[in-house]
Amino acid sequence: MLRSRLFRLGRPLCAALGLALLSSLALGCQSGEVSPTAVARVGDYTLTQADLERRLEGLNTERDSAARAQIIEQWVRRTLLYREAERRDLAAVPAVQRRLERQRRSVLIAELTSRLYDGASLRPSDAEVRTYFERHKASLRLREPYVRVRYLPVADRAAAVAARQTLADLPPTADSAWAALVRRTASDTARAHRLSQQPLPEHRLAQQVPFDPEALRDLQAGDTAPLLQADGQYHVLRLDRRRAAGARPDLAWVAPQIRQRLRIRARKQIYTNEVERLRSQAQARGLVTAR
């Protein structure tokens, strides 16, 4: 939408500086009537409600009136500067033209590679993850302490006390009994499952539960932490396993990192294959010369 509006203006500066000055904001370029959905206007440029909503979605904050007013004010300021740059014909300055061309090339290359990745399968299978693990497990080591826990956020104190006792007596391998306890007791079942299904680096667990990090480090395998009240609910946690930094991991402990590594490797291979395909085509046509 942005690109089509910019090109309709019929001036290269609108397209070029739209990338350079307004990359973080939505800029509308219009030469006719003001859009009925416009929430702000500076000359022929308008900020529509849809543009504003897209920008609000990209913010890690509440979408309140203050955030809305801040975005609009920022857009107005940048658009005023943009119009002044256009009035001064800064796009005609050779140094500016070179910078804009570099930006244009970078944007187009990034879009091409993104489409290449989107069109390929970048989800390693379980078999691929296991194969990688088996080939490299002799050299794999945990870079930091890892823990596996059973965690329950509970709304009611009496239910939390009962859940803590049940959890303390529950064998670590009793997954079906644990799942039933989560369904019956947890105030947030998704969170309980997420933090309990996969071993986590110790520091990441401390970031996601309200327990004191020192208290978590003092827990031994099988220990149930004292019942904790925080954030308007009660928190129940038992440490099932702990692995020290430098230890050889089980597959489950490093599977997410292996998946990420395989995805990165796949992207690099896709990139390399596409470059080589284009190089071969260009060389066959005599278009490549390098010394």
C-alpha positions as CSV (number, residue, x, y, z in Angstrom):
1,M,0.0,0.0,0.0
2,L,2.8,2.4,0.9
3,R,4.7,1.8,-2.2
4,S,1.8,2.2,-4.5
5,R,0.8,5.5,-2.9
6,L,4.4,6.8,-3.1
7,F,4.7,5.9,-6.8
8,R,1.3,7.5,-7.6
9,L,2.8,10.8,-6.5
10,G,5.0,10.6,-9.5
11,R,8.2,11.9,-7.8
12,P,11.2,9.8,-6.9
13,L,11.8,11.6,-3.7
14,C,8.5,10.4,-2.2
15,A,9.5,6.8,-2.8
16,A,13.1,7.2,-1.7
17,L,12.8,9.3,1.4
18,G,9.7,7.3,2.4
19,L,12.2,4.5,3.1
20,A,14.9,6.6,4.6
21,L,13.0,9.0,6.8
22,L,9.7,7.2,7.6
23,S,10.7,3.5,7.8
24,S,9.1,3.1,11.1
25,L,5.9,4.9,10.3
26,A,3.1,4.5,7.8
27,L,3.1,7.4,5.3
28,G,0.2,8.0,3.0
29,C,0.8,10.1,-0.1
30,Q,-2.3,11.5,-1.8
31,S,-2.9,14.1,-4.4
32,G,-6.7,14.2,-4.2
33,E,-9.3,14.3,-1.5
34,V,-8.6,13.4,2.1
35,S,-9.4,9.7,2.9
36,P,-12.5,9.4,5.1
37,T,-10.5,7.0,7.3
38,A,-7.7,9.5,7.8
39,V,-6.8,10.2,11.5
40,A,-4.1,12.8,10.6
41,R,-3.2,14.9,7.6
42,V,-0.1,17.0,6.6
43,G,-0.6,18.6,3.2
44,D,-1.4,15.8,0.7
45,Y,-0.1,13.1,3.1
46,T,-2.6,11.2,5.3
47,L,-2.3,8.7,8.1
48,T,-5.3,6.3,7.9
49,Q,-6.9,4.3,10.7
50,A,-5.5,1.1,9.2
51,D,-2.0,2.6,9.1
52,L,-2.4,3.6,12.8
53,E,-3.6,0.1,13.8
54,R,-0.7,-1.6,12.1
55,R,1.7,0.6,14.0
56,L,0.0,0.0,17.3
57,E,0.2,-3.8,16.7
58,G,4.0,-3.4,16.5
59,L,4.3,-1.7,19.9
60,N,5.0,-3.7,23.1
61,T,2.6,-1.5,25.0
62,E,-1.1,-1.1,25.7
63,R,-3.1,0.3,22.8
64,D,-4.5,3.2,24.7
65,S,-5.2,6.8,23.9
66,A,-1.7,7.9,25.0
67,A,0.0,5.5,22.6
68,R,-2.3,6.5,19.8
69,A,-1.6,10.2,20.4
70,Q,2.2,9.5,20.5
71,I,2.2,7.7,17.1
72,I,0.1,10.4,15.5
73,E,2.4,13.2,16.8
74,Q,5.5,11.3,15.7
75,W,4.0,10.8,12.2
76,V,3.1,14.5,11.9
77,R,6.7,15.5,12.9
78,R,8.3,13.2,10.5
79,T,6.0,14.1,7.7
80,L,6.7,17.8,8.2
81,L,10.4,17.0,7.9
82,Y,9.8,14.8,4.9
83,R,7.9,17.6,3.1
84,E,10.7,20.0,3.8
85,A,13.3,17.6,2.5
86,E,11.2,17.2,-0.6
87,R,10.8,21.0,-1.0
88,R,14.6,21.3,-0.9
89,D,14.9,18.6,-3.5
90,L,17.4,16.6,-1.4
91,A,16.9,13.5,-3.6
92,A,18.9,15.3,-6.3
93,V,22.0,15.4,-4.1
94,P,24.5,12.8,-5.3
95,A,25.4,11.5,-1.9
96,V,21.8,11.2,-0.9
97,Q,21.0,9.3,-4.2
98,R,23.8,6.8,-3.4
99,R,22.4,6.2,0.1
100,L,18.9,5.8,-1.2
101,E,20.0,3.4,-3.8
102,R,21.9,1.3,-1.2
103,Q,18.7,1.2,0.9
104,R,16.6,0.3,-2.0
105,R,18.9,-2.6,-2.9
106,S,19.0,-3.8,0.7
107,V,15.2,-3.7,1.0
108,L,14.7,-5.6,-2.3
109,I,17.3,-8.3,-1.4
110,A,15.8,-8.7,2.1
111,E,12.3,-9.2,0.5
112,L,13.6,-11.7,-2.0
113,T,15.4,-13.8,0.6
114,S,12.4,-13.6,2.9
115,R,10.2,-15.0,0.1
116,L,12.7,-17.7,-0.6
117,Y,12.6,-18.8,3.0
118,D,8.8,-18.6,3.2
119,G,8.5,-20.8,0.2
120,A,10.7,-23.5,1.7
121,S,10.2,-26.0,4.5
122,L,12.2,-24.8,7.5
123,R,10.7,-27.1,10.1
124,P,13.2,-29.9,10.9
125,S,11.5,-33.2,11.5
126,D,11.9,-35.1,14.7
127,A,14.1,-37.6,12.8
128,E,16.4,-34.8,11.6
129,V,16.8,-33.5,15.1
130,R,17.6,-36.9,16.5
131,T,20.1,-37.6,13.7
132,Y,21.9,-34.3,14.5
133,F,21.9,-35.1,18.2
134,E,23.3,-38.6,17.6
135,R,26.1,-37.3,15.3
136,H,27.2,-34.6,17.7
137,K,26.2,-35.8,21.2
138,A,29.8,-36.5,22.1
139,S,30.7,-32.8,21.8
140,L,27.4,-31.4,23.1
141,R,27.5,-29.7,26.5
142,L,25.1,-27.6,28.5
143,R,26.3,-24.0,28.5
144,E,24.4,-23.3,31.8
145,P,22.4,-25.2,34.4
146,Y,19.2,-26.7,33.2
147,V,16.2,-27.7,35.2
148,R,12.9,-29.5,34.7
149,V,10.0,-28.6,37.0
150,R,6.4,-29.2,37.6
151,Y,4.7,-25.9,38.1
152,L,1.1,-24.9,39.0
153,P,-0.4,-21.4,39.4
154,V,-3.5,-21.8,41.6
155,A,-6.2,-19.3,42.4
156,D,-7.4,-20.7,45.8
157,R,-5.1,-21.3,48.8
158,A,-6.8,-24.5,50.0
159,A,-6.6,-26.0,46.5
160,A,-2.9,-24.9,46.3
161,V,-2.1,-26.6,49.6
162,A,-3.7,-29.8,48.4
163,A,-2.0,-29.6,45.0
164,R,1.4,-29.1,46.6
165,Q,0.9,-32.2,48.8
166,T,-0.3,-34.2,45.8
167,L,2.6,-33.0,43.7
168,A,5.1,-33.9,46.5
169,D,3.9,-37.5,46.4
170,L,3.6,-37.8,42.6
171,P,6.3,-39.9,40.9
172,P,8.3,-37.9,38.3
173,T,7.1,-40.3,35.5
174,A,3.4,-40.0,36.3
175,D,2.6,-37.8,33.4
176,S,-1.1,-38.8,33.1
177,A,-1.7,-38.1,36.9
178,W,0.2,-34.8,36.4
179,A,-2.0,-33.8,33.4
180,A,-5.1,-34.5,35.5
181,L,-3.8,-32.4,38.4
182,V,-3.2,-29.5,36.0
183,R,-6.7,-29.7,34.5
184,R,-8.2,-29.9,38.0
185,T,-6.2,-27.2,39.8
186,A,-4.2,-24.8,37.5
187,S,-5.6,-21.4,37.0
188,D,-3.6,-21.2,33.8
189,T,-3.3,-24.6,32.3
190,A,-1.4,-23.5,29.2
191,R,1.3,-21.8,31.4
192,A,1.6,-24.9,33.6
193,H,2.1,-27.2,30.7
194,R,4.5,-24.8,28.9
195,L,6.8,-24.6,31.9
196,S,6.6,-28.2,32.8
197,Q,6.9,-30.1,29.5
198,Q,10.3,-28.9,28.4
199,P,13.6,-28.6,30.4
200,L,14.6,-24.9,30.7
201,P,17.8,-23.0,31.4
202,E,17.7,-22.1,35.0
203,H,17.8,-18.4,34.4
204,R,14.8,-18.6,32.0
205,L,12.7,-20.4,34.6
206,A,13.6,-17.7,37.2
207,Q,12.3,-15.1,34.7
208,Q,8.9,-16.8,34.3
209,V,8.0,-17.8,37.8
210,P,7.9,-15.5,40.9
211,F,10.1,-17.7,43.0
212,D,13.4,-16.1,44.3
213,P,16.2,-17.3,42.0
214,E,18.4,-18.1,45.0
215,A,15.6,-20.3,46.4
216,L,15.3,-22.1,43.0
217,R,19.0,-22.8,42.9
218,D,18.9,-24.3,46.4
219,L,16.3,-26.9,45.4
220,Q,17.5,-30.4,44.8
221,A,15.9,-33.0,42.5
222,G,12.5,-34.0,44.1
223,D,12.2,-31.0,46.3
224,T,8.9,-29.1,46.4
225,A,9.3,-25.4,47.0
226,P,7.3,-23.7,49.8
227,L,3.9,-22.4,48.7
228,L,4.3,-18.9,47.4
229,Q,1.6,-16.2,47.1
230,A,2.3,-13.6,44.4
231,D,0.5,-11.7,41.7
232,G,-2.9,-12.5,43.2
233,Q,-2.5,-16.3,43.2
234,Y,-0.6,-19.2,44.7
235,H,2.4,-20.9,43.1
236,V,3.3,-24.5,43.4
237,L,6.6,-25.9,42.1
238,R,8.6,-29.1,42.3
239,L,12.1,-29.6,40.9
240,D,12.3,-32.9,39.1
241,R,15.7,-32.8,37.5
242,R,18.8,-30.6,37.4
243,R,21.8,-30.7,35.2
244,A,24.9,-28.6,35.8
245,A,26.7,-26.5,33.2
246,G,29.1,-28.6,31.1
247,A,27.1,-31.8,31.5
248,R,26.1,-33.9,28.5
249,P,22.5,-33.2,27.8
250,D,19.6,-35.6,26.9
251,L,18.0,-34.9,23.6
252,A,14.9,-33.3,25.2
253,W,17.2,-30.7,26.9
254,V,18.7,-29.4,23.6
255,A,16.0,-30.2,21.0
256,P,14.8,-26.6,20.7
257,Q,18.4,-25.4,20.1
258,I,19.1,-28.1,17.6
259,R,15.9,-27.2,15.7
260,Q,17.0,-23.6,15.6
261,R,20.5,-24.6,14.4
262,L,19.0,-26.7,11.7
263,R,16.6,-23.9,10.6
264,I,19.6,-21.5,10.3
265,R,21.6,-24.1,8.3
266,A,18.6,-24.6,6.0
267,R,18.3,-20.9,5.4
268,K,22.0,-20.6,4.6
269,Q,21.7,-23.5,2.1
270,I,18.7,-21.9,0.4
271,Y,20.6,-18.7,0.1
272,T,23.7,-20.4,-1.3
273,N,21.7,-22.4,-3.8
274,E,19.8,-19.4,-5.1
275,V,23.0,-17.3,-5.5
276,E,24.7,-20.2,-7.3
277,R,21.7,-20.7,-9.6
278,L,21.7,-17.0,-10.5
279,R,25.5,-17.0,-10.9
280,S,25.3,-19.9,-13.3
281,Q,22.6,-18.2,-15.4
282,A,24.5,-14.9,-15.5
283,Q,27.8,-16.5,-16.4
284,A,26.1,-18.5,-19.2
285,R,25.0,-15.1,-20.6
286,G,28.3,-13.5,-20.1
287,L,27.0,-11.1,-17.5
288,V,29.5,-11.7,-14.7
289,T,33.0,-10.5,-14.6
290,A,35.1,-10.5,-11.5
291,R,38.9,-10.0,-11.0
